Amino acid sequence: MAQELKSINLVAPGFKGINTEDAPLAQDPSFAEVADNAVIDKRGRVAARKGLDVVTTTKTELGSEKIRAIKEYRDDAGNTKIFSTGNNKILSGETTLADETPGSYTISADEWKMVNFNDNIYFFQRAHEPLVYNNTSGSVVKLSTVSGAAGVASTMYGNEVLSAYGRLWTADFATDKSTVYWSDLLIGHDWSGGTSGSINISKVWPDGHDEIVALAAHNNLLIIFGKRSIVVYAGADAPATMALQDTVAGVGCVGRDTVQYTGTDVLFLSQTGLRSFGRTIQEKSMPITSLSSTITKDIIQLINEANEIYKSVYFPEENFYLITFSNQDMTYCFDTKGTLENGAYRVTRWPGTGFTAYERKDNGTLLIGGAHGLGNYSGYQDNGSSYPFKYFSPELSFGDPSKLKFLKKIRPTIVGGSGLDILFKWDYDFGSAYNAAFITLSSQATAEFGVDEFNIGQFSSGVLTSKQAINANGSGGTLSIGLETAINGGELSLQEINILALVGKTI
């Protein structure tokens, strides 16, 4: 029978994020098998993500459709306006969505790319004439109707648009996947005069043939992302004389809207995972590492879904990059505060949120679009309702998977979660018939200053920390442990799990 009492402390369990790649018994217990609707907080703990605080109250123009793109317009005078797209319309506003679609203009899809340039906001989508808005005119109009417009022909109705180096750049046309056009200097409506121009890179693709998916600007470089390769031009501030600087074969970009700037680098989603442009250029002669190497197979499976729609955002206030696979309603949250030993970001999942578009406003607010209209990433409810939070450990062997373990107690340390019911689960030897036990966290009174009478008021000094012991049972060679709860208005993070077991004979 049992000869030894053994304890294992999971300090900040799951703080390295999800790992579905390594063999379960070879994993560091700091990884997680499941971390749903979670983030890695600033103290390195698995914590509940914030929720969706819906601000749209009137969404008649959106109907039953979803917001597919969001952009904050801003000009040098400080004027701002939120634009979004959905239901084959150009919409504006946050609380009330108003239709800004020009008269006699037909929209057949909602995959717009919007950029700010020289006090205007421009709207580009394949096979649609570009649109433009500024605060002076006060309305969205077709680009060809702007005074002085030139060269606004169907040949430049691109799906991608970039605002960089004093120009607009566009690419990815219905019948041309290798040409990049640029506008005249500081004139986004002139595509045939001045220093406007174009370049065809069909002879430059490193593998002989590719298709332009996205454009990016970084360190005076024009980065052209193909599906399977990358082409880089130097001297993009003078495009007529810019020169080919570099090419990368075998690594491309799966979607225009996966490209995000972090201030020092450019992130994008490739066919094999999340990558950094800077690291890709440095490592092109070596095996290229991925920022998502702990979930590579999961990412590849999602990418292989036909006609997938990708949406992403970099949110420096919370130090994360979100990538959403809209058709499968799956979002991955990559923590950008640092990397693991293998160079990957720590990652968690947000399944089933219904989020379909993002925009970081200049004031540091993250806007989220969906069937609800628009909302802020704030609070700990999704549109007034609770949402599930899950954590499960990898398989734990207590250092020796060959010996039998008899689980006696689970002692978690949980920060926050005032009054929550939490379901703890555990199982042995890679099973799925979990044992379970409920605990209810203590409630924390909210201080109300100015209303207490003498010694009646209750005041708390911070977020509540709960420590409770759970009696456990069962036996096996390895152990998996987890918890599930419904986040409903308060923050929650997992500080530690202490597991106590009797170690018996060799199995």
DACORVEN-V718586 format. One record per residue. N is the residue number from 1. SS is DSSP state (helix for helix, strand for strand, loop for the rest). NEAR is the number of other ideal C-beta (glycine too) atoms within 12 Angstrom. D_FIRST is the distance of its C-alpha to the first C-alpha in Angstrom with 2 decimals. Layout:
BEGIN
n ss near d_first
N SS NEAR D_FIRST
N SS NEAR D_FIRST
END
This chain:
BEGIN
n ss near d_first
1 loop 10 0.00
2 loop 18 3.76
3 loop 14 6.33
4 strand 19 9.41
5 strand 18 11.59
6 strand 27 14.06
7 strand 23 17.42
8 strand 30 20.09
9 strand 21 23.63
10 strand 37 25.91
11 strand 22 29.24
12 loop 30 32.06
13 loop 43 29.91
14 loop 47 32.05
15 loop 39 34.90
16 loop 36 35.53
17 loop 48 36.22
18 strand 45 35.35
19 loop 38 34.33
20 loop 28 34.41
21 loop 27 35.44
22 loop 24 32.65
23 loop 16 29.59
24 helix 25 26.97
25 helix 22 24.28
26 helix 15 27.06
27 loop 26 28.25
28 loop 27 28.55
29 loop 35 26.65
30 loop 32 30.05
31 loop 40 31.35
32 strand 43 31.13
33 strand 37 30.75
34 strand 33 32.95
35 strand 47 35.33
36 strand 36 37.90
37 loop 37 40.94
38 strand 45 39.78
39 strand 46 41.39
40 strand 39 40.32
41 loop 32 41.94
42 loop 17 43.81
43 loop 20 40.78
44 loop 25 38.72
45 loop 38 36.63
46 strand 49 36.18
47 strand 38 38.56
48 strand 44 40.41
49 loop 43 43.73
50 loop 36 46.91
51 loop 36 48.55
52 strand 38 51.88
53 strand 26 54.65
54 strand 31 57.31
55 loop 28 60.86
56 loop 35 62.86
57 loop 17 64.38
58 strand 18 67.05
59 loop 32 66.11
60 loop 19 68.73
61 loop 26 69.80
62 loop 35 66.27
63 loop 17 65.95
64 loop 13 62.66
65 loop 27 62.26
66 loop 36 60.20
67 loop 44 61.27
68 loop 38 61.09
69 strand 40 62.38
70 strand 45 63.12
71 strand 42 65.33
72 strand 30 66.78
73 strand 35 70.48
74 strand 27 71.87
75 loop 21 75.19
76 loop 14 76.67
77 loop 11 78.16
78 loop 11 74.73
79 loop 20 74.98
80 strand 24 71.74
81 strand 30 70.94
82 strand 40 67.84
83 strand 43 68.37
84 strand 48 66.00
85 strand 42 66.35
86 strand 38 65.36
87 loop 27 66.97
88 loop 24 69.46
89 strand 34 70.86
90 strand 45 71.18
91 strand 43 69.97
92 strand 36 70.33
93 loop 30 69.00
94 loop 33 65.66
95 loop 17 66.05
96 strand 20 68.67
97 loop 35 68.70
98 strand 25 72.32
99 strand 28 73.65
100 loop 32 75.33
101 loop 30 75.96
102 loop 26 79.54
103 loop 13 81.96
104 loop 10 82.58
105 loop 25 79.47
106 loop 15 77.00
107 loop 30 73.30
108 loop 14 71.20
109 loop 24 67.83
110 loop 33 65.92
111 loop 31 64.55
112 loop 41 66.87
113 strand 43 66.52
114 strand 43 68.19
115 strand 36 69.24
116 strand 32 71.28
117 strand 37 74.29
118 loop 24 77.38
119 loop 24 77.29
120 strand 37 76.56
121 strand 44 73.52
122 strand 45 73.63
123 strand 45 71.96
124 strand 42 71.38
125 strand 34 70.05
126 loop 31 70.82
127 loop 23 74.01
128 strand 35 74.91
129 strand 33 77.68
130 strand 46 76.19
131 strand 40 76.66
132 strand 41 77.31
133 strand 37 77.40
134 strand 29 78.74
135 loop 22 79.34
136 loop 16 83.11
137 loop 20 83.49
138 loop 13 80.75
139 loop 24 79.97
140 loop 37 78.11
141 strand 31 80.67
142 strand 28 80.87
143 helix 41 81.09
144 helix 25 84.35
145 helix 21 86.09
146 loop 29 85.63
147 loop 15 88.91
148 loop 19 89.21
149 loop 26 86.46
150 strand 21 86.87
151 loop 29 85.07
152 loop 35 82.83
153 loop 19 82.65
154 helix 20 80.06
155 helix 21 79.23
156 helix 42 77.47
157 loop 32 75.59
158 loop 45 72.25
159 loop 32 68.70
160 strand 42 67.80
161 strand 45 69.68
162 strand 43 69.19
163 strand 30 71.01
164 strand 32 71.33
165 loop 29 73.93
166 loop 25 76.59
167 strand 39 76.46
168 strand 45 74.79
169 strand 42 73.25
170 strand 46 72.42
171 strand 42 71.00
172 loop 38 69.29
173 loop 29 72.18
174 loop 19 72.32
175 loop 14 74.15
176 loop 26 73.61
177 loop 26 70.20
178 loop 28 71.44
179 strand 29 74.02
180 strand 43 73.65
181 strand 39 76.50
182 strand 43 77.22
183 loop 46 79.65
184 strand 26 82.46
185 loop 22 81.59
186 loop 20 80.71
187 strand 31 82.13
188 loop 44 79.44
189 loop 35 82.03
190 strand 29 83.96
191 loop 38 82.58
192 loop 23 85.77
193 loop 17 87.73
194 loop 22 87.49
195 loop 23 84.53
196 loop 31 82.52
197 strand 27 81.42
198 strand 27 78.79
199 strand 29 76.96
200 strand 20 75.71
201 loop 32 72.70
202 loop 20 72.50
203 loop 15 73.38
204 loop 29 70.85
205 loop 28 67.55
206 loop 24 65.55
207 loop 20 64.44
208 loop 15 67.90
209 loop 19 67.29
210 loop 31 65.36
211 loop 31 65.90
212 strand 42 66.09
213 strand 37 63.40
214 strand 42 63.62
215 strand 45 65.58
216 strand 41 64.57
217 strand 33 66.31
218 strand 35 64.85
219 loop 25 66.62
220 loop 20 69.98
221 strand 30 68.33
222 strand 38 68.63
223 strand 44 65.35
224 strand 50 65.73
225 strand 47 62.49
226 strand 41 62.68
227 loop 30 60.07
228 loop 26 59.06
229 strand 33 60.77
230 strand 46 62.18
231 strand 43 65.73
232 strand 35 66.71
233 strand 35 70.28
234 strand 22 71.39
235 loop 18 74.33
236 helix 33 73.75
237 helix 21 75.92
238 helix 19 78.86
239 helix 33 77.76
240 helix 19 81.01
241 helix 14 80.14
242 loop 30 76.34
243 strand 19 74.89
244 strand 22 71.87
245 strand 22 69.35
246 strand 27 66.15
247 strand 29 64.42
248 strand 35 60.78
249 strand 23 59.98
250 loop 24 56.87
251 loop 36 55.96
252 loop 39 57.67
253 loop 43 57.30
254 loop 36 56.27
255 loop 35 58.10
256 helix 41 60.79
257 helix 38 58.92
258 helix 43 55.84
259 loop 40 57.91
260 strand 38 57.46
261 strand 27 58.79
262 loop 30 56.60
263 loop 14 59.49
264 loop 15 58.61
265 loop 26 57.54
266 strand 38 57.66
267 strand 40 54.57
268 strand 47 54.75
269 strand 43 52.61
270 strand 41 52.92
271 loop 31 51.82
272 loop 31 48.57
273 strand 38 47.81
274 strand 53 49.09
275 strand 44 51.22
276 strand 38 53.37
277 helix 40 56.95
278 helix 28 57.08
279 helix 29 53.98
280 helix 39 55.15
281 helix 26 58.47
282 helix 17 56.90
283 helix 19 54.38
284 loop 23 56.51
285 loop 12 56.71
286 loop 11 52.96
287 loop 15 49.99
288 loop 29 50.36
289 loop 28 47.36
290 loop 35 46.73
291 loop 43 46.06
292 loop 45 43.79
293 helix 34 41.81
294 helix 42 38.44
295 helix 39 39.70
296 helix 29 42.25
297 helix 20 41.43
298 helix 29 41.45
299 helix 38 44.85
300 helix 24 46.31
301 helix 18 45.33
302 helix 35 47.09
303 helix 34 50.13
304 loop 17 50.56
305 loop 19 51.37
306 loop 9 55.11
307 loop 15 57.50
308 loop 26 54.89
309 loop 31 56.33
310 strand 40 54.93
311 strand 42 55.38
312 strand 40 54.25
313 strand 40 54.87
314 strand 33 54.20
315 strand 30 53.68
316 loop 18 53.91
317 loop 20 53.42
318 loop 27 49.78
319 loop 23 49.47
320 strand 40 48.58
321 strand 42 50.04
322 strand 45 49.61
323 strand 45 50.16
324 strand 38 50.44
325 strand 36 50.54
326 helix 35 52.75
327 helix 19 52.72
328 helix 27 48.93
329 loop 23 48.67
330 strand 33 46.17
331 strand 39 46.55
332 strand 47 44.76
333 strand 46 44.96
334 strand 46 45.09
335 strand 40 44.69
336 strand 33 47.54
337 strand 22 46.81
338 strand 19 45.38
339 strand 24 43.62
340 loop 30 40.21
341 loop 15 39.84
342 loop 22 40.93
343 loop 24 44.01
344 loop 34 42.94
345 strand 39 43.33
346 strand 45 40.41
347 strand 46 40.72
348 strand 44 39.75
349 strand 43 40.93
350 strand 39 43.23
351 strand 28 43.23
352 loop 19 45.71
353 loop 39 47.88
354 loop 29 51.23
355 loop 45 52.54
356 loop 43 55.35
357 strand 46 57.35
358 strand 43 57.17
359 strand 43 59.61
360 strand 29 59.20
361 loop 26 62.20
362 loop 19 64.01
363 loop 14 62.78
364 loop 16 59.14
365 loop 27 58.33
366 strand 35 56.44
367 strand 39 58.09
368 strand 44 56.17
369 strand 45 57.95
370 strand 35 56.99
371 loop 28 58.16
372 loop 35 58.27
373 strand 41 60.97
374 strand 46 60.16
375 strand 40 57.61
376 strand 34 56.25
377 strand 37 52.79
378 loop 24 52.19
379 loop 25 50.17
380 loop 32 46.90
381 loop 26 48.14
382 strand 34 49.52
383 loop 26 52.95
384 loop 16 51.94
385 strand 20 48.68
386 loop 24 45.01
387 strand 32 43.27
388 strand 30 39.61
389 strand 44 37.45
390 strand 35 34.22
391 strand 46 31.72
392 strand 39 28.71
393 strand 41 26.77
394 loop 36 26.28
395 loop 33 22.91
396 strand 42 20.62
397 loop 32 18.11
398 loop 33 17.20
399 loop 19 18.66
400 loop 21 16.41
401 loop 24 16.49
402 loop 18 14.56
403 strand 25 11.10
404 strand 29 9.35
405 strand 42 10.20
406 strand 28 9.91
407 strand 40 13.45
408 strand 25 14.35
409 strand 27 17.98
410 strand 41 20.96
411 strand 28 23.77
412 strand 40 26.93
413 strand 28 30.20
414 strand 40 33.12
415 strand 29 36.78
416 strand 35 39.36
417 loop 37 38.81
418 loop 29 40.36
419 loop 24 39.50
420 loop 34 37.74
421 strand 23 35.14
422 strand 36 32.38
423 strand 26 29.94
424 strand 38 26.63
425 strand 33 24.81
426 strand 39 21.58
427 strand 29 20.26
428 strand 31 17.99
429 loop 24 19.01
430 loop 21 22.76
431 loop 18 22.91
432 loop 14 25.64
433 loop 14 24.37
434 loop 23 23.69
435 strand 25 22.04
436 strand 22 24.54
437 strand 26 25.55
438 strand 16 29.01
439 strand 27 30.10
440 strand 19 33.72
441 loop 28 35.02
442 loop 20 37.40
443 loop 18 41.08
444 loop 25 43.36
445 loop 16 46.89
446 loop 18 49.73
447 loop 14 52.26
448 loop 13 55.79
449 loop 9 58.24
450 loop 8 61.53
451 loop 12 60.53
452 loop 14 58.45
453 loop 9 60.12
454 loop 6 59.39
455 loop 7 55.65
456 loop 10 54.86
457 loop 15 54.08
458 loop 16 50.58
459 loop 16 50.20
460 loop 17 47.19
461 loop 10 47.02
462 loop 12 45.33
463 loop 24 42.77
464 loop 26 39.91
465 strand 24 36.45
466 strand 30 33.58
467 strand 20 30.04
468 strand 25 27.80
469 strand 19 24.08
470 strand 31 22.67
471 strand 17 19.60
472 loop 32 17.68
473 loop 22 15.19
474 loop 29 13.91
475 strand 27 11.86
476 strand 32 13.16
477 loop 31 14.06
478 loop 37 17.05
479 strand 46 18.43
480 strand 41 22.03
481 strand 47 23.36
482 strand 39 26.90
483 strand 46 29.42
484 strand 32 32.64
485 strand 38 35.53
486 strand 27 39.29
487 strand 37 41.40
488 loop 25 44.29
489 loop 27 46.51
490 loop 30 44.31
491 loop 32 42.66
492 strand 47 38.92
493 strand 39 36.87
494 strand 46 33.22
495 strand 32 32.74
496 strand 30 29.01
497 strand 43 25.60
498 strand 26 22.69
499 strand 38 19.26
500 strand 27 16.18
501 strand 37 12.64
502 strand 25 9.08
503 strand 32 8.46
504 strand 23 5.51
505 strand 17 6.54
506 strand 12 10.21
507 loop 17 11.60
END
